[in-house]
Every structure is written in structure tokens, then in C-alpha cells.
Amino acid sequence: MKFLRAWVNGAVVPGVLDTQGQRRDVSAVVADITSKQLSGAGLQALQALDLSTLPTISADAPLLAPWADCAKFICIGLNYADHAAESGLPIPAEPIIFTKAIHSRVGPNHDVVLPKGSVKTDWEVELGVVIGQVARYVDQADALAHVAGYCVINDVSEREYQIERGGTWDKGKGCDTFGPVGPWMVTSDEVADPQNLGMWLDVNGRRFQTGSTKTMVFGVAELVSYVSRFMTLYPGDVISTGTPPGVGMGVKPTAIYLKAGDQMRLGIDGLGEQTQRVVAWDPALIDAIV
């Protein structure tokens, strides 16, 4: 299934995308798409629905992050060898783990708001892995059984904050609006092989990133197993698994960074597309995040 959440007349409406691409309203069955609907009985109840009998949600309704509760937004750095090369950094011997602040997580088409004084905000198309079962010291062979599904993530990054301001990467990763997620959360039964998904990102109509999850240094199963050694993963948690080459920081001879008025468009095979407008700092836009 493809789960979604839309903003309609001042309220959240939970939905599912049907096979014809229509957004279907499931609010008569569940109040919202939460971690309870990502696996087990909650998922089975939604899978049993005849979607053709349900009301539609307008295609114009803004989309929110496709599931409501996400306690941890975990990210993996330098997980594509060619991206590590363009960054001038060695391929890591073990996965690099950092986090994004939960409030960086917004809907797939939400404006990306530049932080005050930002001069090096960058883009990163990434595969998101959504946890469906509690994962703690999980063996790699069993790891995918703990995955509810997958989604598109734009790991927006302020490179000056990340690299030049001391400390960890987190301060350049967790700014408000820096984690667009969606449009859908696609359940794992619809993704035959998470290690064979094409991915791309355009800025102002120019293709910058073209890649595939097949070139990850550490695959999805290994990442879920690895992260579960250091923290318990709960349903609704998400792991953003790294980006292929083509980020603005890697453009030669001169890096390119986002500015107000730019537009990003990105997608992953079978998981949908996002579009974000880049806007200057405006606290009203931050306060409007649902």
C-alpha cells in the first residue's frame, strides 16, 4: 500500500493511494496514519479495504509527512562511494550515523526555508527506510522483516553549519524544514528490491543527481541491523540511507548552493516525487508547519 496524509479544510485526513493513482480517504477507519497502521493488525485492516468504495481526497490538497509519529530521524553519511569521493572523504569502514531534528520533518512539497544567514544550503535525494517492528540487536538476515516500507527523503543540509562550525554534523542537518518526506510511505511488499531503485534530483530543471541504491556502501538490511546495535528502533522511526553524487557542494570548479526562489524536484523509482520551493527565512512559514 501507499500511505499518505493530506491537509483538508484545516484538518489532517489519512489516506491511501489506489492503483489508479487516486487518493482515497480512510478516515472512516482510522483517525490518522500512525505507527499502528504500518504493520500487524493495523496494516491488515487497511489492506482488507475495498478502496474503490472510499471517498477521494482532492489532488490539490497539500500532503504532509505520510505517517504521523516518528520518534527518531536517523541518517547515514557517505553511504555512496562516489559521493564520498566528490566530498573528498574516504569511504567509511562502518556506517556514519547522525540525526536530524524531528521538527525538520515536513511534507514532500513544503517550502524549504533557508536559515538566517545561510550561504551553503545543499540538496540530497535519499531512500528512507521506515521501521515497522521493534528492532534491537537484529541480525542482518532478519533485518528487512523489521521494515514497514520506504519513502523519498530530501536530506537538506547547510554545509557551513555541518562542516565549518565545529562539532557534529547534526547542526547542519536539523534545521526547520530540512527533512521533506513522502509523498507516500510505500509498504515493503511493493518494493521487490530496495537495493535496485533509481533516484534523481533536479534544481531549477537541471539534473544534478542520478543514482541507484545498488551502489550503497552499506545496504538497507545491514544498516537496520547496525543501527539496532546502538539504539532500539521503534515503529515509525526512519533511517535516511545516504545520497548518490551530484550534491551542490561537489560541483566543480565552483560549488552551487540553494538560494531563495530555487526549486528542487526529486524522486525514487516506485516511491513518488517531491517538489520544494526554496524561500528566505520567514518565521511565519516555520510556525505554519503541521
C-alpha positions as CSV (number, residue, x, y, z in Angstrom):
1,M,0.0,0.0,0.0
2,K,0.9,3.6,-0.4
3,F,0.0,5.6,2.7
4,L,-0.4,9.4,2.7
5,R,-1.7,12.2,4.8
6,A,-3.3,15.4,3.4
7,W,-4.3,18.7,4.9
8,V,-8.0,19.4,4.1
9,N,-10.1,22.3,5.5
10,G,-7.8,22.7,8.4
11,A,-7.6,19.1,9.4
12,V,-5.4,16.0,8.8
13,V,-7.0,13.4,6.5
14,P,-5.4,9.9,6.4
15,G,-5.3,8.3,3.0
16,V,-4.1,5.6,0.7
17,L,-3.2,5.8,-2.9
18,D,-5.2,3.3,-5.0
19,T,-3.9,1.5,-8.1
20,Q,-5.3,4.2,-10.4
21,G,-3.4,6.9,-8.6
22,Q,-6.4,8.3,-6.7
23,R,-6.0,9.5,-3.1
24,R,-8.6,7.6,-1.0
25,D,-9.8,8.9,2.4
26,V,-9.6,6.2,5.1
27,S,-10.7,8.5,8.0
28,A,-13.8,6.4,8.5
29,V,-11.5,3.5,9.5
30,V,-8.6,5.2,11.2
31,A,-8.2,8.7,12.7
32,D,-4.7,9.1,11.3
33,I,-1.8,7.1,9.7
34,T,0.4,6.2,12.7
35,S,2.9,3.5,13.5
36,K,0.0,1.2,14.4
37,Q,-1.0,1.1,10.7
38,L,2.5,0.4,9.5
39,S,2.5,-3.3,10.4
40,G,0.5,-6.1,12.0
41,A,-3.3,-5.9,12.6
42,G,-3.4,-2.2,11.7
43,L,-1.9,-2.8,8.3
44,Q,-4.1,-5.9,7.7
45,A,-7.2,-3.9,8.4
46,L,-6.3,-1.3,5.8
47,Q,-5.2,-3.9,3.3
48,A,-8.7,-5.5,3.6
49,L,-10.5,-2.3,2.4
50,D,-12.2,-2.0,-0.9
51,L,-10.5,1.3,-1.8
52,S,-12.9,1.9,-4.7
53,T,-15.8,2.5,-2.2
54,L,-14.0,5.2,-0.3
55,P,-14.2,8.9,-0.9
56,T,-11.4,10.6,-2.8
57,I,-9.1,13.3,-1.5
58,S,-8.5,16.2,-3.8
59,A,-5.3,16.1,-5.7
60,D,-4.8,19.7,-4.8
61,A,-4.8,19.0,-1.0
62,P,-1.3,19.7,0.4
63,L,0.5,16.5,1.5
64,L,2.0,16.1,5.0
65,A,4.6,13.5,6.0
66,P,2.9,10.2,5.3
67,W,2.8,8.9,8.8
68,A,2.3,10.9,12.0
69,D,4.6,9.6,14.7
70,C,8.3,9.5,14.2
71,A,10.4,9.4,17.3
72,K,13.8,9.1,15.6
73,F,15.1,10.5,12.3
74,I,18.3,8.7,11.8
75,C,20.7,9.4,8.9
76,I,23.7,7.7,7.3
77,G,26.6,9.7,6.0
78,L,28.8,9.0,3.0
79,N,27.0,5.8,2.1
80,Y,27.7,6.0,-1.6
81,A,31.4,5.6,-2.6
82,D,31.1,8.2,-5.4
83,H,29.5,10.8,-3.1
84,A,32.4,10.2,-0.6
85,A,34.8,10.9,-3.5
86,E,33.2,14.1,-4.5
87,S,33.2,15.2,-0.9
88,G,37.0,14.5,-0.7
89,L,36.4,12.0,2.1
90,P,37.4,8.3,2.5
91,I,34.8,5.5,2.2
92,P,33.8,4.8,5.9
93,A,34.8,1.4,7.3
94,E,31.5,1.4,9.3
95,P,28.3,3.4,8.8
96,I,28.4,7.1,9.9
97,I,25.3,7.8,11.9
98,F,23.9,11.3,12.6
99,T,20.4,12.6,13.4
100,K,18.0,15.2,12.0
101,A,15.8,17.0,14.5
102,I,12.2,15.7,14.4
103,H,10.8,19.1,13.5
104,S,12.9,19.2,10.4
105,R,10.5,16.6,9.1
106,V,7.8,18.1,6.8
107,G,5.6,17.1,3.9
108,P,7.1,16.3,0.5
109,N,6.2,19.6,-1.1
110,H,6.6,22.0,1.8
111,D,8.8,25.1,1.3
112,V,12.4,24.7,2.4
113,V,13.2,27.7,4.5
114,L,16.8,28.9,4.5
115,P,18.1,29.5,8.0
116,K,19.1,33.1,8.9
117,G,22.4,33.9,7.2
118,S,22.7,30.6,5.3
119,V,25.0,30.6,2.3
120,K,25.7,26.9,1.8
121,T,22.3,25.1,1.9
122,D,22.5,21.9,-0.3
123,W,20.3,19.1,-1.5
124,E,20.4,15.3,-1.1
125,V,17.9,12.8,-2.5
126,E,17.8,9.7,-0.2
127,L,15.9,6.5,0.3
128,G,14.1,6.5,3.6
129,V,13.6,3.2,5.5
130,V,10.6,3.2,7.8
131,I,10.6,0.8,10.8
132,G,7.6,-1.4,11.4
133,Q,8.7,-3.7,14.2
134,V,10.8,-3.1,17.3
135,A,14.4,-3.7,16.3
136,R,17.1,-4.3,18.9
137,Y,20.3,-6.2,18.1
138,V,18.7,-7.5,14.9
139,D,20.7,-10.0,12.8
140,Q,21.2,-8.8,9.2
141,A,19.4,-11.8,7.8
142,D,16.3,-10.8,9.8
143,A,16.6,-7.0,9.4
144,L,14.2,-6.5,6.4
145,A,11.4,-8.2,8.4
146,H,11.5,-5.2,10.7
147,V,10.9,-2.7,7.8
148,A,7.4,-1.4,7.2
149,G,8.3,0.4,4.0
150,Y,10.2,3.0,2.1
151,C,9.9,6.7,1.1
152,V,11.7,9.6,-0.6
153,I,13.6,12.0,1.7
154,N,15.4,15.2,0.8
155,D,18.2,15.4,3.4
156,V,18.7,19.2,3.0
157,S,22.0,20.3,4.6
158,E,23.6,23.6,5.5
159,R,27.3,22.8,4.7
160,E,28.8,25.7,6.6
161,Y,27.0,24.7,9.7
162,Q,27.8,21.0,9.1
163,I,31.5,21.2,8.3
164,E,32.9,24.6,9.3
165,R,31.2,25.4,12.6
166,G,32.7,22.7,14.8
167,G,31.1,19.7,16.5
168,T,29.0,17.1,14.8
169,W,27.1,17.2,11.5
170,D,23.8,17.5,13.2
171,K,23.7,21.3,13.4
172,G,23.7,21.5,9.6
173,K,21.1,18.8,9.2
174,G,18.3,19.5,11.6
175,C,17.2,23.0,10.7
176,D,13.4,23.5,10.4
177,T,12.0,22.2,7.0
178,F,15.3,20.4,6.2
179,G,13.7,16.9,6.0
180,P,10.9,16.7,3.4
181,V,9.4,13.2,3.5
182,G,7.0,11.4,1.1
183,P,4.8,11.8,-0.9
184,W,3.9,8.2,0.2
185,M,5.1,5.6,2.6
186,V,5.2,2.5,0.3
187,T,4.9,-0.8,2.2
188,S,7.8,-3.2,1.8
189,D,5.7,-5.8,-0.1
190,E,5.5,-3.3,-3.0
191,V,9.3,-2.9,-3.1
192,A,10.8,-6.0,-4.6
193,D,14.4,-5.0,-4.1
194,P,15.4,-1.9,-2.1
195,Q,18.9,-2.2,-3.5
196,N,17.8,-1.6,-7.1
197,L,16.0,1.7,-7.1
198,G,16.8,4.6,-9.4
199,M,16.9,8.0,-7.9
200,W,17.3,11.6,-9.2
201,L,17.2,15.2,-8.2
202,D,16.8,18.4,-10.3
203,V,17.3,22.0,-9.3
204,N,15.6,24.6,-11.5
205,G,15.1,22.0,-14.2
206,R,18.8,20.9,-14.3
207,R,19.6,17.3,-13.4
208,F,22.2,17.2,-10.7
209,Q,21.8,13.8,-9.1
210,T,21.3,10.5,-10.9
211,G,22.0,7.3,-9.0
212,S,20.8,4.0,-7.8
213,T,20.5,2.3,-4.4
214,K,22.5,-0.6,-5.8
215,T,25.7,1.5,-5.2
216,M,25.2,1.9,-1.5
217,V,28.3,1.0,0.6
218,F,26.1,-0.4,3.3
219,G,22.7,-1.9,2.1
220,V,19.3,-1.5,3.9
221,A,19.5,-4.8,5.8
222,E,23.0,-4.1,7.0
223,L,22.0,-0.6,8.1
224,V,18.9,-1.7,10.1
225,S,21.0,-4.3,11.8
226,Y,23.9,-2.0,12.5
227,V,21.8,0.9,13.9
228,S,19.8,-1.5,16.1
229,R,23.1,-2.3,18.0
230,F,23.3,1.3,19.2
231,M,19.7,2.2,19.8
232,T,16.3,0.5,19.8
233,L,14.4,1.3,16.7
234,Y,10.6,1.6,17.1
235,P,7.7,1.5,14.6
236,G,7.6,4.9,12.9
237,D,11.3,5.6,13.2
238,V,13.0,6.3,9.9
239,I,16.6,5.8,8.6
240,S,17.7,8.0,5.7
241,T,20.3,5.9,3.9
242,G,22.6,8.4,2.2
243,T,22.8,10.1,-1.2
244,P,24.5,9.5,-4.5
245,P,26.9,12.0,-6.1
246,G,25.7,15.3,-7.6
247,V,25.2,17.5,-4.5
248,G,25.9,21.2,-4.8
249,M,29.0,21.0,-2.6
250,G,30.6,18.7,-5.2
251,V,30.0,20.8,-8.3
252,K,33.4,21.7,-9.9
253,P,35.1,24.1,-10.3
254,T,32.7,26.1,-8.0
255,A,30.1,24.7,-5.6
256,I,26.5,25.6,-6.2
257,Y,24.2,26.2,-3.2
258,L,20.5,26.9,-2.9
259,K,19.1,30.4,-2.8
260,A,15.6,31.8,-2.4
261,G,13.5,31.2,-5.5
262,D,15.1,27.9,-6.4
263,Q,13.0,24.8,-7.0
264,M,14.0,21.3,-6.2
265,R,12.3,18.2,-7.8
266,L,13.4,14.7,-6.8
267,G,12.2,11.1,-6.8
268,I,12.9,7.4,-6.4
269,D,11.5,4.6,-8.6
270,G,8.2,3.4,-7.3
271,L,8.2,5.8,-4.3
272,G,7.0,9.0,-5.9
273,E,8.3,12.5,-6.4
274,Q,8.7,15.7,-4.3
275,T,8.9,19.4,-5.3
276,Q,10.1,22.1,-2.9
277,R,10.4,25.8,-3.4
278,V,13.4,27.4,-1.5
279,V,12.4,30.6,0.4
280,A,14.2,33.1,2.6
281,W,13.9,33.0,6.3
282,D,10.4,33.7,7.5
283,P,9.3,32.6,11.0
284,A,5.6,32.5,9.8
285,L,6.5,29.7,7.5
286,I,8.1,27.8,10.3
287,D,5.1,28.3,12.6
288,A,2.8,27.0,9.9
289,I,4.4,23.5,9.9
290,V,1.8,20.9,10.8
